[in-house]
Amino acid sequence: MDRLAAQQDIDVIMAEMPAYSTEFEATFANHAPMVLVALDRIGGTARLEDFFASYRDYKGLLPVGPATAPLASGDLPALLGRRAREADLRRYFAAEVERFGWQQALAVHLPGFAPGTGASALHALMRTAYGILREDPQEIAIALAYWHWSYLALPPATGAAPVTADPAEVLARAFRIEALRGLPLHGLLWQNMAESGRCPDFVPVVDWLEIGPDTLARMAAASIALFAATQDFSALHAVTGCHWLRIVLPFCDAATQETMLRSFWQCIAALGGEMGFPALPSSADLVRWRRTEAPDWPAIFAAARLSEDEHDISVAFSASEEDRTYPDPLYRISVARRLGLIRDYRQ
């Protein structure tokens, strides 16, 4: 299939996505608008219609509810973090994107959303990133509305002195917080983030990390190490989340970038219980694992294209993009292991 035909195919199916709500039953995130783009980017254009039909029916995607009344800027604070009036918020942010242009609309609204980067368990960040990838004003407006109504308030930064520049050390310290070990576990990532956020001993975590020019690269390294060590669902979101941040951060001013980085890593630390408070791998483990023979990206993409699991497609695309930016064989090795292409290298 030539590039023009492929672009037409993805454009046709993406035109269907605004009809569906950004979440479905029990506040699960609708991944379709993002994963279809990822599937297309890894060579799965011919599968777009079949994948979406299967995903739509299996997940029970819901239509966007009816609009009720136009919103003014003064109405927005009362709707922040409230799963209501999705259609009205979409219309409001569509008008904002029309008024400012999508790039300036991001610059205007992301400072207010950055402290709540965990919105819908990072999936509002994901939809924003994929909207930027496609330079799609409609998707960006939908993403901003999504971020607003699913905003996740965790303890805010206070400006307290950081304790380390190493994101992995932040996780290690957070995973040693004894009070977190007694918390109940819920069925959704954002609920477990919120549960940790209500723990008084977790409150200082957001201030622990020193933010600098290399913070995102350090987060990416810690995330792939964590995923390599655990193959955990939450660690997968750390890997993909670093990719989404790398796309979104250039549209933020310096203060917003710092807030978003802090909020993102706070969310990953908040999932310690979900992950079982894992020990981070040693340097020796990482060196040994990097020697593992694993398929190249085209072979990994071929396997991911056949998967019905949206997270297989998402992590294959994001990890390959991260590998281009921060070359590390752990990206290929970890994704190949998730897809069952290699045996467990951790033995």
C-alpha positions in Angstrom: 0.0 0.0 0.0 1.5 3.4 -1.0 1.8 6.2 1.6 -1.1 8.3 0.2 -3.5 5.3 0.3 -2.4 4.5 3.9 -2.9 8.1 4.9 -6.4 8.1 3.4 -7.2 4.8 5.3 -6.2 6.2 8.7 -8.0 9.4 8.0 -11.2 7.6 7.1 -11.3 5.5 10.3 -10.2 8.4 12.5 -13.2 10.4 11.3 -15.3 7.9 13.1 -13.6 8.3 16.5 -15.3 11.5 17.8 -18.6 9.7 17.9 -17.4 7.6 20.8 -16.9 8.7 24.4 -13.3 8.8 25.7 -14.2 6.3 28.5 -16.6 3.3 28.6 -18.0 1.1 31.4 -16.4 1.7 34.8 -14.3 4.5 33.5 -12.0 2.3 31.4 -10.1 4.4 28.8 -11.1 4.1 25.2 -7.8 3.5 23.5 -9.1 3.2 19.9 -8.3 6.7 18.6 -4.6 6.3 19.8 -4.0 2.6 19.1 -5.3 2.9 15.6 -2.7 5.5 14.9 0.0 3.3 16.5 -1.2 0.3 14.5 -1.0 2.3 11.3 2.5 3.5 12.3 3.8 -0.1 12.7 2.5 -1.2 9.3 -1.0 -2.4 10.3 -3.0 -0.1 8.0 -4.7 -3.1 6.4 -6.0 -4.2 9.8 -7.5 -0.9 11.0 -11.1 -1.7 10.3 -11.0 -5.2 11.6 -9.2 -4.2 14.8 -11.6 -1.4 15.5 -14.7 -3.5 14.9 -13.4 -6.1 17.3 -12.3 -3.5 19.9 -15.5 -1.5 19.7 -17.7 -4.6 20.2 -15.6 -6.4 22.8 -15.1 -3.2 25.0 -18.6 -2.0 24.5 -17.6 1.5 23.5 -20.2 4.1 24.3 -21.4 7.1 22.3 -20.8 10.6 23.5 -23.8 11.7 25.5 -26.0 14.6 24.4 -24.9 18.2 24.8 -27.0 20.0 27.4 -25.9 23.7 27.3 -23.0 25.8 26.1 -20.3 26.4 28.7 -18.5 29.6 29.5 -15.0 29.8 31.0 -16.5 30.5 34.4 -18.3 27.2 34.3 -15.1 25.1 34.0 -13.8 25.0 37.6 -16.9 23.2 38.9 -16.5 20.5 36.2 -12.7 19.9 36.7 -12.3 16.2 37.5 -16.0 15.5 37.3 -17.1 12.8 34.8 -20.0 14.8 33.5 -20.9 17.0 30.5 -18.4 15.5 28.1 -20.2 16.7 25.0 -20.4 20.3 26.4 -16.7 20.3 27.3 -15.8 19.0 23.8 -17.7 21.9 22.3 -16.0 24.4 24.6 -12.5 23.1 23.8 -13.3 22.8 20.1 -14.1 26.5 20.2 -10.9 27.2 22.0 -8.9 25.3 19.4 -10.7 27.3 16.7 -10.0 30.6 18.5 -6.3 30.0 19.2 -5.2 27.3 16.8 -4.3 23.9 18.3 -0.7 24.8 19.3 -1.7 27.9 21.2 -4.7 26.2 22.7 -2.2 23.7 24.2 0.0 26.5 25.5 -3.1 28.2 27.1 -4.6 25.1 28.8 -1.8 22.7 29.6 -0.5 24.8 32.5 -3.8 24.2 34.3 -3.9 20.5 33.5 -0.2 19.6 34.2 -0.7 19.0 38.0 -3.4 16.4 37.0 -1.3 14.5 34.4 -2.7 11.2 35.8 -6.1 12.1 34.3 -7.8 8.8 33.3 -4.6 7.0 34.3 -2.4 9.1 31.9 -4.7 8.4 29.0 -5.7 12.1 28.5 -2.0 12.7 28.1 -1.9 9.9 25.6 -4.8 11.3 23.6 -3.1 14.7 23.6 0.1 13.2 22.3 -1.5 11.3 19.5 -3.5 14.4 18.5 -0.2 16.2 18.2 1.3 13.4 16.2 -1.4 13.8 13.7 -1.6 17.5 14.0 -5.4 16.9 14.4 -7.3 19.9 15.9 -10.4 17.9 16.6 -8.5 15.2 18.5 -6.6 17.8 20.4 -9.9 19.5 21.4 -11.3 16.2 22.5 -8.1 15.4 24.5 -8.3 18.8 26.3 -11.9 18.1 27.2 -11.0 14.6 28.4 -8.1 16.0 30.5 -10.5 18.5 32.1 -13.3 16.1 33.1 -11.0 13.2 34.2 -8.4 15.4 35.9 -6.7 13.6 38.8 -5.8 15.7 41.8 -2.8 14.2 43.7 -0.8 16.1 46.4 0.6 19.2 44.8 4.3 20.2 44.7 5.3 22.5 47.5 8.7 23.7 46.4 10.4 21.6 49.1 14.1 20.8 48.3 14.4 17.7 46.2 16.3 14.6 47.5 17.6 13.1 44.2 18.0 13.7 40.5 17.4 10.0 39.9 13.8 8.9 39.1 14.7 5.3 40.0 15.7 6.4 43.4 12.4 8.2 43.9 10.6 5.0 43.1 12.8 3.0 45.4 12.1 5.4 48.3 8.4 5.5 47.5 8.1 1.8 47.4 9.6 1.7 50.9 6.8 3.8 52.4 5.3 1.3 54.8 1.9 3.0 55.0 1.3 2.3 51.3 1.4 -1.4 51.8 -1.8 -1.5 53.7 -3.9 0.4 51.2 -6.7 -1.4 49.3 -6.1 -2.1 45.6 -8.8 -1.1 43.1 -9.5 -2.3 39.6 -8.3 0.7 37.7 -4.9 2.4 37.6 -6.3 5.9 38.3 -8.1 4.7 41.3 -4.9 3.2 42.8 -3.1 6.5 42.0 -5.8 8.4 43.9 -5.6 5.9 46.8 -1.9 6.5 47.2 -2.5 10.2 46.9 -4.7 10.1 50.0 -2.0 8.5 52.1 -0.3 11.2 54.3 3.1 9.6 54.0 2.9 9.8 50.2 2.4 13.6 50.1 6.1 14.6 50.0 6.9 12.3 47.0 6.1 14.8 44.4 8.9 17.1 45.6 11.6 14.4 45.8 12.8 14.6 42.2 15.2 17.3 41.1 14.1 18.4 37.6 16.8 19.2 35.0 17.4 19.1 31.3 18.0 15.3 31.4 15.0 14.4 33.6 12.9 12.9 30.9 15.8 10.8 29.6 16.4 9.6 33.1 12.7 8.7 33.5 12.8 6.8 30.2 15.8 4.8 31.4 14.2 4.0 34.8 10.9 3.1 33.0 12.4 0.6 30.6 14.5 -0.9 33.4 11.3 -1.3 35.5 9.4 -2.8 32.6 12.3 -5.2 31.8 12.4 -6.3 35.4 8.7 -6.8 36.0 6.8 -7.0 32.6 4.1 -5.2 34.7 1.1 -3.4 33.2 1.9 -0.2 35.2 5.5 -0.3 34.2 4.4 -0.6 30.6 2.5 2.7 31.1 5.7 4.3 32.4 7.4 3.4 29.2 4.6 4.6 26.9 4.0 7.6 29.1 7.6 8.8 28.6 7.0 8.7 24.8 3.8 10.7 25.2 5.5 13.3 27.4 8.3 13.7 24.8 5.6 14.6 22.3 3.6 17.0 24.5 6.3 18.8 26.5 7.6 21.0 23.6 4.2 22.7 23.6 4.6 23.7 27.3 6.5 26.5 28.9 9.4 25.6 31.3 7.2 25.9 34.4 4.5 23.6 32.9 7.1 21.1 31.8 8.5 20.8 35.3 5.0 20.4 36.8 4.1 17.8 34.2 7.3 15.8 34.8 6.7 15.9 38.5 3.1 14.9 38.2 3.8 12.1 35.8 6.5 10.5 38.0 4.4 11.0 41.1 1.7 8.9 39.3 4.2 6.1 38.5 5.3 6.1 42.2 1.7 6.0 43.3 1.3 2.6 41.5 3.8 0.8 43.7 1.1 -1.3 45.3 -0.4 -2.1 41.9 3.1 -3.4 40.9 3.7 -5.2 44.1 6.5 -2.8 45.3 9.1 -4.4 43.1 12.8 -4.1 43.6 14.5 -2.2 40.8 17.0 -4.2 38.8 20.7 -4.0 39.5 23.2 -2.6 37.0 24.5 -6.1 36.7 21.1 -7.5 35.8 20.6 -4.8 33.2 23.9 -5.5 31.6 23.1 -9.2 31.5 19.6 -8.7 30.1 20.9 -6.5 27.3 22.9 -9.4 25.9 19.6 -11.3 25.2 19.0 -12.2 21.6 15.8 -10.6 20.4 14.0 -10.0 17.1 14.4 -6.7 15.3 11.6 -4.1 15.2 10.1 -5.2 11.9 9.6 -8.7 13.4 8.2 -7.3 16.6 5.8 -5.1 14.7 4.6 -8.1 12.6 3.7 -9.9 15.9 2.1 -6.8 17.5 0.0 -6.2 14.4 -1.7 -9.5 15.0 -2.5 -8.9 18.6 -6.0 -8.0 19.8 -4.5 -6.4 22.9 -4.3 -2.6 22.5 -1.4 -2.4 24.9 0.7 -4.7 22.8 0.3 -2.3 19.9 0.8 0.8 22.0 4.0 -0.4 23.7 5.5 -1.8 20.4 5.1 1.6 18.8 6.1 3.8 21.8 9.1 1.6 22.7 10.4 1.7 19.2 10.1 5.4 19.2 11.9 5.6 22.5 14.6 3.3 21.2 15.2 5.7 18.4 15.7 8.6 20.9 17.4 6.7 23.7 19.0 3.6 22.1 18.8 0.7 24.4 18.3 -3.0 23.5 16.0 -3.4 26.5 13.2 -1.8 24.5 13.3 -4.6 21.9 13.9 -7.3 24.4 11.1 -6.2 26.8 8.5 -5.9 24.1 9.6 -9.1 22.4 9.2 -10.9 25.8 5.7 -9.4 26.3 4.7 -10.6 22.9 6.0 -14.1 23.5 8.7 -13.9 20.9 11.5 -14.8 23.3 11.8 -16.7 26.6 12.1 -15.0 29.9 15.6 -13.4 30.0 15.4 -12.9 33.8 16.0 -16.5 34.7 
